[in-house]
Amino acid sequence: MGTACANSYTNLALVCWEQLSIFTDSNPFFAQVLWYVHFVDVFMLWNRNDNELKNFIDYLHSTIEFLRFSFNSSDLEIDFLDVKVRKSDCNEIISSIYQKPTRKNALLH
């Protein structure tokens, strides 16, 4: 289960890492990324090509030893936590509720 302070330690470490690696002028990708965090889940909008996205992920891995990033990308839609985010034909961002395929409506009494 871990210590009661584990989440606070994690959040503190990640906020410090973000300030030193993401939200800084020394980040070569600073102007190309919109970065949103929900605890340890990151939602990011990227306005460059896939090759540069791979370079950005490599940059992230080079800035911290104890954390590895996995990512899913799409030009049209992506599932993030319980939200499906998609781009409309007019380049608007539209969201809807997302439910995992394994979701069951079962209750334990």
N, C-alpha and C positions, 0 to 999 in steps of 0.2 A: 504494500500500500504506500509506503514511503512517508516522509515527514509531512506534517500539515503545511509546512512552508514551501514545499517543492514547487507548486505552481508559481508562487511569488518569485522564487529564485530563477525559475525558467523565464518568466516574463521580464525580470530585471536584466538577465543576461542577454536576451534577444533584443530588448530596447537599446542596450548599450552597443550591441553588435550592429544594429540598424543605423544608429547614429554615426558609427565609425566607418561602416562599409557601404551603406545604401544611400543615406541622405547626406552625402558629402561630395564636394567637387572633385575629390580624388577618384570617385567612381567613374570610370570611363563611359558608363551607360546612363549616367544620372538624368540626362535630358530625354531619354528614350523610354522611361518606365514610369507607370503609375502603379504604386504599391499600396495595397490595403491588407491589413493583418487582422485576423480574428483568432486570438490566442496563438496557436502555432500554425494555423492555416493561413496561407497567403493567396490573395487574389490579385492578379497583376494584369494590367492592360499593356500590350506591347505594340509599338507602331513601326517596327522594322521587320526584316525578313527572318526566316527560320534559322539561317546560318548564324546571324547575329544573336538570336535567342539562345542558341547552343553556346555561343561564346559568353553570353551573360551568365548562364547557368554554371559554366566552367569558372567564371570570375567569382561567383558566389561560393563555390566549393573551395576556391583558393583563399578565401578570407576567413574561414573558420574550420577548425579541424574536427570538432565533435558533432557537426551537423551536416547532413546530406539532404539535398533537395531532390524530390521527384516532381515531375511536372506533366501536365496534360495540356495540349494546345489544340486550337481549332480556329479556323477563319470565320466560322458561323455560330457555333454554340459550345458552351462548356457547363458542366455541372460542378457547383461549388457548395459544399455542405448540403443544405436542403433547398438550394436555389438553382434553377436552370437559367443561365444568362445567354441571350442570343442577340445577334445583330440583325436588324431588320433590313429590308431592301433600301430604306432611306438612311442607312447608317445610324439608326437610333439603337440604343441598348434597351432591350426588353427583358424583364425577368418574370419567372413563374415558379411555382412550387415544384420541387423535384423530389421524387420518392424513389429510393433504390429498388431495383427489380426484386431483391430478396425481402423487401418489406412485407410483413405479415400483419394482419389485423387481429392478432390473437391476444387475449388477456389472460392473465394468471389470477385466479381468485384465491 
